[in-house]
């Protein structure tokens, strides 16, 4: 099994994958920023 991290909007149940597998802290922060950027661009954070 490979661990996967998601950002989940609990009101809409929209889930956006952040990472899969092991990452360094720097890579995780970069992926998290990109995932939040995508969520904002798609209007999921409203």
N, C-alpha and C positions, 0 to 999 in steps of 0.2 A: 504494500500500500504506500501511496505517496500523499503526504499531508498537503492540503490545499486551503488557503486562506481566502475568505470572501468578505466584501462589504455588503451588508444586507440592510435594505430599508424595510423595517418591520411593519410599516403601514401599508406598503404596496407589495411586499415580499419580492421585490426586485433584488437579485443577487448579482454582483459583479466580481469576478475572480480577481484576486490581487496577486497571489503567488502560488507556485506549486513546487514542492521540494524544498531543500535547504537553500537559504540565501544569506549573504552577509547582511549586517544591519544596514549598511549604506545602500545595497541593492534593494532591500525591502522598503526603505524609505522612498527611494526613487519610484518603485512600482506602486506604492501607496499613493504618492502624489499623482502619478499618471492615472490611476484608477479613479481617484476623486475628480480629476480633470475630466475624464470621460463621463462620469456620473453627472457632473455639472453641465457638460455640453449636451447630454441627452435629456436633461431636465429632470433627473431622478432625485435631486436634492431640494426640490421645491416643496 
